[in-house]
Amino acid sequence: MRRHAFTPQFLRDFRNLESGLTAAEEEVVDELLARVVREPERSDRFPTFYDPNRPSWMLRSGPFLMHYAYDPDADEVVFLNLFRRR
């Protein structure tokens, strides 16, 4: 992986969740980020079909759902959204 980036929306999502996270939940989010960076084309991801011109995927871990895009030509992951199941 050459690059990764965060959209402003992802950063807002994280900021909104951050104050309510336990230490264990922080570890889940960190590991989720690391898993995507290590292997963006994981077999356990699922497509979102938001924009056919720019495919994106979701990956779940614990109460979190991470939305990201991967451009294999640029070898770049862009983290789009972070959701928490209530």
C-alpha positions, -999 to +999 in steps of 0.1 A: +000+000+000+015+032-011-009+057+003-040+061+024-062+091+031-092+102+051-121+122+038-133+151+059-165+131+065-146+101+079-127+125+102-160+140+114-175+106+119-145+095+140-145+128+160-182+123+168-176+087+180-142+092+197-153+106+230-177+077+237-153+049+228-139+026+253-103+015+252-114-019+237-135-001+210-105+021+201-085-010+195-112-024+173-112+008+152-074+008+150-073-028+140-100-022+114-080+006+098-048-016+098-066-045+082-078-024+054-044-008+048-027-042+049-052-059+025-077-036+009-090-063-014-101-086+014-125-114+008-147-103+038-155-069+024-187-062+006-195-037-022-216-006-016-226+002-052-227+040-043-208+051-074-201+027-102-173+049-115-155+046-082-161+013-064-162+013-026-166-013+000-176-018+036-159-039+062-174-047+096-157-054+129-175-055+163-200-026+163-182-007+136-187-005+099-160+012+078-166+025+043-136+028+020-125+031-016-094+014-031-077+024-063-054-005-073-037+015-100-027+042-075-024+017-047-044+041-025-071+035+001-094+064+009-114+060+041-149+075+035-171+069+065-171+052+099-204+040+114-212+025+148-241+002+155-261+014+185 
